[in-house]
Amino acid sequence: MSLHDDAEIKRLIEKHWGRVRSTTSAEKKQQIERLAALLKQDSGDLMHGQLLFKKNCGVCHTLFGEGGRTGPKLTGYERTNLKFLLPAIVDPSAAIREEFTNFLVLTNDGRTVTGLIDKQDPRTVTIRLVNNETTLINRDDIEVLKALDVSIMPEGLMKKLSDQETQDLLAYLISNAPK
Ligand code: HEC
């Protein structure tokens, strides 16, 4: 029964994501300002940006017909509206679209699976994992199925990129078409 305990679920979440929301809002504001300043310099390399997008974002997001489905398609997203785009990148958990809610599943045999619900019927639930693969679980085997308020999209993705890499990725992200 301890699995239904909120403290136990919190422990599992921290085990999977590390300490959640560890970045303060002041740090996030600074990160957003950094991205905005880099974008203004307007010296990104689109070809290199495409590669960086594939590597850092493409597992989950489709852009210009290529990529995964764990996150929303970005092709039709208003990518040039930096007021939405930059916070969405820096602070993914601030606003999560319902269809992309992150779920935690605990099975009777002690497995934990997290991801979005790709499909479900009265007997099974199919979870799409962070690596864009899917796994089908019988409802009979599920002990807990719980919506989380932490996005599947990790925080701090742009922090590991250099200034030039960030410029390249962002230039590609706000471009009209590849190549
Ligand atoms: C592990 C999967 C994953 C990775 C990697 C990832 N994202 Fe996301 N992203 C998501 C999910 C899921 C959402 C929807 C939930 C949310 O808003 O947090 C999302 C939301 C977004 C949104 C808002 C889109 C909308 O329609 O609301 C943008 C913009 C975005 N991501 C950009 C990026 C960029 C740029 C990268 C690479 C630097 C990236 N993402 C990497 C999963 C991912």
Residues whose N, C-alpha, C, O or C-beta is under 5 A from the ligand:
A	BS01	HEC	N56 C57 C60 T70 G71 P72 Y77 L85 A88 I89 P92 S93 A95 I96 R97 F100 V130 S151 I152 M153 L157
